[in-house]
Amino acid sequence: MFDFSGEEYPQNGSRSGIAMEGDESAPVEATEGTPLDELKAEESSLWSLLRLLLSGKTLPHLVLIVGLSLLLQMMAVAGSESMSALGFISLSGGYLLTGMLSGSGRIQGWIQLPDAADSPDQGRIKRTVFSFRICIFPLTMSVVVLLALLALVGEQGALGDLTGLLPVLLSSCFVVWAIVQGRGFGRWLASLAASKLPEAGDRVEGGLRRHTAFSYLLLMGLAGGLIAGFQWMAGGSLAPAQFFLDHALFFVALTAVFVLAWRRSYPGRLHASSRSDFHSFSNRWMLLSQLLIAWHLLTVWRHWVIAPSNSLLMLEEFLLMMFTVLMAIWGLTSRSYRSTMKLVNSNNALPIGLAFGYAYAGSVAMLTTVLNDVRNVMMAGHLVVVLTFLWMQPRVLEATMGGVKATERIQQVVEDAMPAVEGQDIPDGDAAETPDSETMAQAVDADDVSKDDATPPSIGEGVSWSEPEVLANDVSWDDDEIELLD
């Protein structure tokens, strides 16, 4: 999806030929490929988008979201959930409006810093403080959204005082952000699984046990090693007997989820085993997705049993928020998940991403006050991602392989209906003989005769369809002999 070679926004000039909105010169994809071809065409990397979001020309926006999110989080913990929710929603709406208006060159100049060569010669501290001027326009839009919310749901609002419902509304969006994260990361893993596949070829159906055993042993080994590492950092015991006794429940849960995932996807994997490229894709997709499921289950178990420090939890929450925003923007800019409205383009990727970021941070803040601990919020989010992946696993297999076979059947029908003309050696200009008109006329007449012989007789073929006979045809109408009778 993203192009490392250029400095343009991800999809401009990418191998998939997909143009971003607003780029008239970008190439347009001529034909629709199969779902597997679409996955192959996407760049299996998010670094280009990450480089765009972390550009130094827009860095003050990222500093601002960290500072304001921490401030509003503290307000929510202190008991001002309604005011905190108003702040998060207003900031999210303000940056969303900024993104929708950022197609204007003037607004682009307001929300981005100029190049370093164009910056005035100032001290570092003064230049850093002055760089936050690019946040004025989004904050102004946020104030507009705040005033609109107060006019609608404030104490004297048109709809009455509904500010108490805002924390509930914002916290309920956390499930949506977790699903967006799971689907976005799932799409990326599917594009990884589709890269460098072997050529399509028939193979004997089956042969799944070896890969199943390999995947299970790999998952158990990696999970055990990571748990041992986390427990060692927490100062816990690593004695083998005590270690397996303390974490037996986790290994049982991981085994149960593995069996459930492999059982639900068995029809799709068995169907894919009849073709070499499908077989490789299904094995890679199941292994990568199961590794991610194991990581999320391990994170839930670590928060529940090992109890990491609060500073580590805050760092993990911040990284998870950034990762969710990245997945959401990548999903909107990718070919399969981008809506027909084309909300995201090269100009507004950062404002739209920050709008997601404020909304996600607000959801976490509201849930923290409801569940009384940020650990419970993060555990709930990880479990939602696990359920999302369990739902996606068989559907990705069915959609990819079914779409490929449907496209191939359509192509075969088209080829059968329009057979290619056998190649013939055509002589050069002077050596080519041009048939004379008489020969061509004879060929046309012979063709007409053959068509007439092959055409069945019509119902009125033997009937003489002459013009109707008029009774007064034999009368001589002499104008001079007409008499007028009284």
C-alpha positions as CSV (number, residue, x, y, z in Angstrom):
1,M,0.0,0.0,0.0
2,F,2.8,2.4,0.9
3,D,5.7,3.3,-1.3
4,F,9.1,3.6,0.3
5,S,10.8,5.0,-2.7
6,G,9.0,8.3,-2.9
7,E,8.2,11.1,-0.6
8,E,4.6,11.4,-1.6
9,Y,1.8,10.1,0.4
10,P,1.5,6.3,0.7
11,Q,-0.5,5.4,-2.3
12,N,0.8,7.8,-4.8
13,G,3.1,5.9,-7.2
14,S,2.6,2.6,-5.3
15,R,2.7,-0.6,-7.2
16,S,-1.0,-1.2,-6.8
17,G,-1.7,1.9,-8.9
18,I,-4.2,3.3,-6.5
19,A,-4.4,7.1,-6.4
20,M,-5.1,9.2,-3.4
21,E,-8.0,11.6,-3.5
22,G,-6.9,14.9,-5.0
23,D,-4.0,13.5,-7.0
24,E,-5.1,13.9,-10.6
25,S,-1.9,12.8,-12.1
26,A,-1.7,9.5,-10.2
27,P,-2.3,6.4,-12.2
28,V,-5.6,4.8,-12.1
29,E,-6.0,1.0,-11.7
30,A,-7.2,-0.3,-15.0
31,T,-8.6,-3.6,-14.0
32,E,-9.9,-5.2,-10.9
33,G,-7.9,-8.2,-9.8
34,T,-8.8,-11.1,-7.5
35,P,-8.8,-10.6,-3.7
36,L,-5.5,-12.4,-3.6
37,D,-4.0,-10.0,-6.2
38,E,-5.3,-7.0,-4.2
39,L,-3.6,-8.3,-1.1
40,K,-0.4,-8.8,-3.0
41,A,-0.5,-5.3,-4.4
42,E,-0.7,-3.7,-1.0
43,E,2.6,-2.7,0.5
44,S,2.9,-4.8,3.7
45,S,4.3,-1.9,5.7
46,L,3.0,1.0,7.7
47,W,6.3,2.9,7.9
48,S,5.4,5.5,5.2
49,L,2.2,6.5,7.0
50,L,4.0,6.6,10.3
51,R,6.7,8.8,8.8
52,L,4.0,11.2,7.6
53,L,2.2,11.3,10.9
54,L,5.4,11.9,12.8
55,S,6.7,14.7,10.5
56,G,8.5,17.5,12.2
57,K,6.4,20.1,10.4
58,T,3.4,18.9,12.5
59,L,5.1,17.7,15.7
60,P,3.4,20.3,17.9
61,H,0.0,18.7,17.3
62,L,1.4,15.4,18.7
63,V,2.8,17.2,21.8
64,L,-0.5,18.9,22.3
65,I,-2.6,15.7,22.2
66,V,-0.3,14.1,24.8
67,G,-0.6,17.1,27.1
68,L,-4.3,17.7,26.7
69,S,-5.2,14.0,27.0
70,L,-3.3,13.8,30.3
71,L,-5.0,16.9,31.6
72,L,-8.5,15.7,30.7
73,Q,-7.6,12.2,32.1
74,M,-6.8,13.8,35.4
75,M,-10.1,15.7,35.3
76,A,-12.0,12.5,34.8
77,V,-10.3,10.8,37.7
78,A,-11.0,13.8,39.9
79,G,-14.7,13.4,39.3
80,S,-15.3,15.8,36.5
81,E,-16.3,13.1,33.9
82,S,-18.8,15.3,32.1
83,M,-16.4,18.2,31.6
84,S,-13.7,15.8,30.6
85,A,-16.0,14.1,28.0
86,L,-16.9,17.5,26.6
87,G,-13.3,18.4,26.2
88,F,-12.4,15.1,24.4
89,I,-15.4,15.3,22.1
90,S,-14.7,19.0,21.3
91,L,-11.1,18.3,20.5
92,S,-12.0,15.3,18.4
93,G,-14.6,17.3,16.5
94,G,-12.3,20.3,16.1
95,Y,-9.6,18.2,14.5
96,L,-12.1,16.4,12.3
97,L,-13.4,19.8,11.0
98,T,-9.8,20.9,10.4
99,G,-9.2,17.7,8.4
100,M,-12.3,18.3,6.3
101,L,-11.2,21.9,5.6
102,S,-7.5,21.2,5.0
103,G,-7.9,21.0,1.3
104,S,-7.3,24.7,1.1
105,G,-3.8,25.8,0.7
106,R,-4.2,28.7,3.2
107,I,-5.4,26.3,5.9
108,Q,-2.5,24.0,5.2
109,G,-0.2,26.9,5.9
110,W,-2.0,27.4,9.2
111,I,-1.7,23.9,10.5
112,Q,1.9,23.0,9.2
113,L,5.2,24.6,10.0
114,P,7.3,26.0,7.1
115,D,10.4,24.3,5.9
116,A,13.5,24.8,8.1
117,A,15.1,27.0,5.4
118,D,12.1,29.3,5.5
119,S,12.0,29.7,9.3
120,P,13.2,32.9,10.8
121,D,16.5,32.9,12.7
122,Q,15.3,32.6,16.3
123,G,16.5,30.9,19.5
124,R,15.6,27.3,20.0
125,I,13.2,27.9,22.9
126,K,11.5,30.8,21.2
127,R,11.2,28.9,18.0
128,T,9.8,25.9,19.9
129,V,7.1,28.0,21.6
130,F,6.3,29.9,18.4
131,S,5.9,26.6,16.5
132,F,2.7,25.9,18.5
133,R,0.9,28.6,16.5
134,I,-0.1,25.8,14.1
135,C,-2.4,24.5,16.8
136,I,-4.5,27.7,17.0
137,F,-6.8,26.8,14.1
138,P,-7.7,23.3,15.3
139,L,-8.2,24.7,18.8
140,T,-10.5,27.4,17.4
141,M,-12.5,24.7,15.6
142,S,-12.7,22.8,18.9
143,V,-14.1,25.8,20.7
144,V,-16.8,26.1,17.9
145,V,-17.7,22.4,18.5
146,L,-17.8,23.0,22.3
147,L,-20.1,25.9,22.0
148,A,-22.4,23.9,19.7
149,L,-22.5,21.1,22.2
150,L,-23.3,23.4,25.0
151,A,-26.1,25.0,22.9
152,L,-27.6,21.5,22.4
153,V,-27.0,19.5,25.5
154,G,-25.7,22.0,28.1
155,E,-27.6,23.1,31.2
156,Q,-29.5,25.6,29.1
157,G,-29.3,23.7,25.9
158,A,-32.1,23.2,23.4
159,L,-32.3,19.4,24.2
160,G,-32.0,19.9,27.9
161,D,-29.1,19.0,30.2
162,L,-27.7,15.8,28.7
163,T,-24.0,16.2,29.6
164,G,-24.3,13.3,32.0
165,L,-24.8,11.0,29.0
166,L,-21.6,12.1,27.3
167,P,-19.2,9.9,29.4
168,V,-21.4,6.8,28.7
169,L,-21.5,7.6,25.0
170,L,-17.7,8.2,24.8
171,S,-16.9,5.1,26.8
172,S,-19.1,2.9,24.6
173,C,-17.0,3.9,21.6
174,F,-14.0,1.9,23.1
175,V,-15.4,-1.3,21.6
176,V,-15.5,0.4,18.2
177,W,-11.8,1.4,18.5
178,A,-10.8,-2.1,19.5
179,I,-12.6,-3.6,16.5
180,V,-11.1,-1.1,14.2
181,Q,-7.6,-2.0,15.6
182,G,-8.3,-5.7,15.1
183,R,-9.6,-5.3,11.5
184,G,-6.9,-3.0,10.5
185,F,-4.1,-5.2,11.8
186,G,-5.9,-8.2,10.3
187,R,-5.8,-6.6,6.9
188,W,-2.1,-6.0,7.3
189,L,-1.4,-9.5,8.3
190,A,-3.4,-10.8,5.4
191,S,-1.3,-8.7,3.0
192,L,1.9,-10.2,4.6
193,A,0.5,-13.7,4.2
194,A,-0.3,-13.0,0.5
195,S,3.2,-11.8,-0.4
196,K,5.6,-14.1,-2.4
197,L,3.2,-17.0,-2.7
198,P,4.1,-20.0,-4.9
199,E,2.6,-20.4,-8.3
200,A,-0.9,-21.7,-8.5
201,G,-1.0,-25.4,-9.0
202,D,-3.0,-28.5,-8.0
203,R,-2.0,-30.5,-5.0
204,V,-3.4,-33.4,-3.0
205,E,-6.0,-32.1,-0.6
206,G,-5.2,-32.5,3.1
207,G,-1.8,-32.5,4.8
208,L,-2.9,-30.1,7.6
209,R,-1.7,-32.0,10.7
210,R,2.0,-31.2,10.3
211,H,1.4,-27.4,10.1
212,T,-1.1,-27.6,13.0
213,A,1.4,-29.3,15.2
214,F,4.1,-26.9,14.2
215,S,1.9,-23.8,14.9
216,Y,0.8,-25.1,18.3
217,L,4.3,-25.9,19.5
218,L,5.6,-22.5,18.2
219,L,2.8,-20.7,20.0
220,M,3.3,-22.5,23.3
221,G,7.1,-22.0,23.1
222,L,6.9,-18.3,22.4
223,A,4.2,-17.7,25.0
224,G,6.1,-19.6,27.7
225,G,9.3,-17.7,27.0
226,L,7.5,-14.3,27.1
227,I,5.8,-15.1,30.4
228,A,9.1,-16.2,31.9
229,G,10.7,-13.0,30.8
230,F,7.9,-10.8,32.2
231,Q,7.9,-12.8,35.5
232,W,11.7,-12.4,35.7
233,M,11.4,-8.6,35.3
234,A,8.8,-8.6,38.0
235,G,11.1,-10.5,40.4
236,G,9.0,-13.7,40.4
237,S,10.1,-17.3,40.7
238,L,11.2,-19.2,37.6
239,A,11.3,-22.7,39.1
240,P,9.8,-25.0,36.5
241,A,7.3,-26.7,38.7
242,Q,6.1,-23.4,40.3
243,F,6.1,-21.6,37.0
244,F,3.8,-24.1,35.2
245,L,1.6,-24.3,38.3
246,D,1.2,-20.5,38.4
247,H,0.4,-20.2,34.7
248,A,-1.4,-23.4,34.0
249,L,-4.7,-21.6,33.5
250,F,-3.2,-19.4,30.8
251,F,-1.8,-22.4,28.8
252,V,-5.2,-24.1,29.1
253,A,-6.9,-21.0,27.8
254,L,-4.4,-20.6,25.0
255,T,-4.9,-24.2,24.0
256,A,-8.7,-23.9,24.0
257,V,-8.6,-20.7,21.8
258,F,-6.2,-22.5,19.4
259,V,-8.5,-25.5,19.1
260,L,-11.5,-23.2,18.6
261,A,-9.7,-21.2,15.9
262,W,-8.4,-24.2,14.0
263,R,-11.8,-26.0,14.3
264,R,-13.8,-23.0,12.9
265,S,-11.3,-22.5,10.0
266,Y,-11.0,-26.2,9.1
267,P,-13.4,-26.2,6.1
268,G,-11.6,-23.2,4.6
269,R,-8.1,-24.6,5.2
270,L,-9.1,-28.0,3.8
271,H,-10.6,-26.3,0.7
272,A,-7.4,-24.3,0.4
273,S,-5.1,-27.3,0.6
274,S,-6.1,-28.4,-3.0
275,R,-4.1,-25.5,-4.5
276,S,-0.5,-24.6,-3.7
277,D,-0.9,-20.8,-3.4
278,F,-4.1,-21.1,-1.4
279,H,-2.5,-23.6,0.9
280,S,0.5,-21.3,1.6
281,F,-1.8,-18.3,2.2
282,S,-4.0,-20.1,4.6
283,N,-1.1,-21.5,6.6
284,R,0.6,-18.1,6.9
285,W,-2.7,-16.3,7.7
286,M,-3.6,-18.7,10.4
287,L,-0.2,-18.7,12.0
288,L,0.2,-14.9,12.0
289,S,-3.3,-14.2,13.3
290,Q,-2.9,-16.9,16.0
291,L,0.4,-15.3,17.1
292,L,-1.4,-12.0,17.5
293,I,-4.3,-13.7,19.4
294,A,-1.7,-15.3,21.7
295,W,-0.1,-11.9,22.3
296,H,-3.3,-10.3,23.3
297,L,-4.2,-13.2,25.6
298,L,-0.7,-13.0,27.1
299,T,-1.2,-9.2,27.8
300,V,-4.5,-9.9,29.5
301,W,-2.9,-12.6,31.7
302,R,0.1,-10.4,32.5
303,H,-2.1,-7.5,33.7
304,W,-4.2,-9.9,35.8
305,V,-1.4,-12.0,37.4
306,I,1.9,-10.2,37.1
307,A,0.5,-6.6,37.7
308,P,3.0,-4.3,35.9
309,S,3.8,-0.9,37.4
310,N,1.6,2.2,36.7
311,S,4.3,3.9,34.6
312,L,4.5,0.8,32.4
313,L,0.7,0.7,32.1
314,M,0.6,4.4,31.0
315,L,3.3,3.8,28.5
316,E,1.5,0.8,27.1
317,E,-1.8,2.7,27.0
318,F,-0.1,5.5,25.0
319,L,1.5,3.1,22.6
320,L,-1.8,1.3,22.2
321,M,-3.6,4.5,21.4
322,M,-1.0,5.5,18.8
323,F,-1.2,2.0,17.3
324,T,-5.0,2.1,17.1
325,V,-4.9,5.6,15.4
326,L,-2.4,4.2,12.9
327,M,-4.5,1.2,12.2
328,A,-7.6,3.4,11.7
329,I,-5.9,5.8,9.3
330,W,-4.3,2.9,7.4
331,G,-7.7,1.2,7.1
332,L,-9.4,4.3,5.8
333,T,-6.6,5.0,3.2
334,S,-6.4,1.3,2.1
335,R,-8.3,0.2,-1.0
336,S,-10.6,-2.2,0.7
337,Y,-11.7,-0.2,3.8
338,R,-11.8,3.3,2.4
339,S,-15.3,4.6,2.1
340,T,-16.9,6.1,-1.0
341,M,-16.7,9.5,0.7
342,K,-12.9,9.3,0.5
343,L,-12.5,11.0,3.9
344,V,-8.8,10.7,4.2
345,N,-6.2,12.0,1.7
346,S,-2.6,13.3,1.7
347,N,-3.6,16.7,3.1
348,N,-5.8,15.7,6.1
349,A,-4.2,12.4,7.3
350,L,-2.8,13.9,10.4
351,P,-5.9,15.9,11.5
352,I,-8.1,12.9,11.0
353,G,-5.7,10.8,12.9
354,L,-5.6,13.2,15.8
355,A,-9.4,13.2,15.8
356,F,-9.3,9.4,16.2
357,G,-6.6,9.9,18.9
358,Y,-8.7,12.3,21.0
359,A,-11.7,10.1,20.7
360,Y,-9.8,7.0,21.7
361,A,-8.1,8.7,24.7
362,G,-11.5,9.9,25.8
363,S,-12.9,6.4,25.7
364,V,-10.1,5.1,27.8
365,A,-10.4,7.9,30.3
366,M,-14.2,7.4,30.7
367,L,-13.8,3.6,31.0
368,T,-11.1,4.1,33.6
369,T,-13.5,5.9,35.9
370,V,-16.2,3.3,35.3
371,L,-14.0,0.2,35.8
372,N,-11.9,1.9,38.5
373,D,-8.6,0.8,37.0
374,V,-6.9,1.4,33.7
375,R,-5.8,-2.3,33.7
376,N,-9.4,-3.4,33.5
377,V,-9.9,-1.1,30.5
378,M,-6.9,-2.5,28.6
379,M,-7.8,-6.1,29.4
380,A,-11.3,-5.5,28.0
381,G,-9.8,-4.0,24.9
382,H,-7.4,-6.9,24.3
383,L,-10.3,-9.4,24.7
384,V,-12.3,-7.5,22.1
385,V,-9.4,-7.7,19.7
386,V,-9.1,-11.5,20.3
387,L,-12.8,-12.0,19.6
388,T,-12.4,-9.8,16.4
389,F,-9.6,-12.0,15.1
390,L,-11.5,-15.2,15.9
391,W,-14.4,-13.8,13.9
392,M,-12.1,-12.8,11.0
393,Q,-10.0,-15.9,10.6
394,P,-12.5,-18.1,8.6
395,R,-14.0,-15.1,6.8
396,V,-10.7,-13.9,5.4
397,L,-10.1,-17.4,4.0
398,E,-13.5,-17.7,2.5
399,A,-13.5,-14.2,1.0
400,T,-10.0,-14.5,-0.5
401,M,-10.3,-17.9,-2.0
402,G,-14.0,-17.6,-3.0
403,G,-13.3,-14.3,-4.7
404,V,-10.3,-15.7,-6.6
405,K,-12.3,-18.7,-7.9
406,A,-15.3,-16.6,-8.8
407,T,-13.0,-14.2,-10.8
408,E,-11.2,-17.1,-12.5
409,R,-14.6,-18.6,-13.5
410,I,-15.7,-15.3,-15.0
411,Q,-12.5,-15.0,-16.9
412,Q,-12.8,-18.5,-18.2
413,V,-16.4,-17.8,-19.4
414,V,-15.2,-14.7,-21.2
415,E,-12.4,-16.5,-22.9
416,D,-14.8,-19.3,-24.0
417,A,-17.3,-16.8,-25.4
418,M,-14.6,-14.8,-27.2
419,P,-12.1,-17.4,-28.5
420,A,-8.8,-16.0,-29.6
421,V,-8.1,-16.0,-33.3
422,E,-5.3,-18.5,-34.2
423,G,-2.1,-16.7,-35.1
424,Q,-1.3,-16.5,-38.8
425,D,1.6,-15.2,-40.7
426,I,0.5,-12.0,-42.5
427,P,2.7,-11.1,-45.5
428,D,4.1,-7.6,-45.8
429,G,2.5,-4.8,-47.7
430,D,3.8,-5.4,-51.3
431,A,3.5,-9.2,-51.1
432,A,-0.1,-9.2,-49.8
433,E,-2.6,-9.9,-52.4
434,T,-5.7,-7.7,-52.5
435,P,-8.8,-9.6,-53.6
436,D,-10.7,-7.9,-56.5
437,S,-14.2,-6.7,-56.2
438,E,-15.7,-9.5,-58.2
439,T,-14.3,-12.2,-55.9
440,M,-15.5,-10.3,-52.8
441,A,-19.0,-10.0,-54.3
442,Q,-19.1,-13.7,-55.1
443,A,-18.1,-14.4,-51.5
444,V,-20.7,-12.1,-50.1
445,D,-23.4,-13.7,-52.4
446,A,-22.3,-17.2,-51.4
447,D,-22.5,-16.2,-47.7
448,D,-26.0,-14.8,-48.2
449,V,-27.1,-18.0,-49.9
450,S,-25.7,-20.1,-47.1
451,K,-27.4,-17.9,-44.5
452,D,-30.8,-18.2,-46.4
453,D,-30.5,-21.9,-46.6
454,A,-29.8,-22.2,-42.9
455,T,-32.7,-19.9,-41.9
456,P,-36.0,-21.7,-41.2
457,P,-39.0,-20.6,-43.3
458,S,-41.2,-17.9,-41.8
459,I,-45.0,-18.2,-41.4
460,G,-45.9,-15.8,-44.3
461,E,-43.1,-16.9,-46.7
462,G,-45.5,-18.2,-49.5
463,V,-47.9,-15.2,-49.3
464,S,-47.7,-12.5,-52.0
465,W,-47.6,-9.2,-50.1
466,S,-48.6,-6.8,-53.0
467,E,-50.3,-3.5,-52.5
468,P,-54.1,-3.7,-51.9
469,E,-56.2,-3.3,-55.1
470,V,-58.3,-0.1,-55.2
471,L,-61.8,-0.5,-56.6
472,A,-61.7,2.8,-58.6
473,N,-58.4,2.2,-60.3
474,D,-60.1,1.7,-63.7
475,V,-62.2,4.9,-63.5
476,S,-61.0,7.8,-65.6
477,W,-61.1,11.0,-63.6
478,D,-61.5,13.8,-66.2
479,D,-61.7,17.1,-64.4
480,D,-63.4,18.8,-67.4
481,E,-66.4,16.5,-67.3
482,I,-67.4,16.9,-63.7
483,E,-71.0,18.2,-63.2
484,L,-72.3,19.7,-60.1
485,L,-75.8,18.6,-59.2
486,D,-78.2,20.8,-57.5
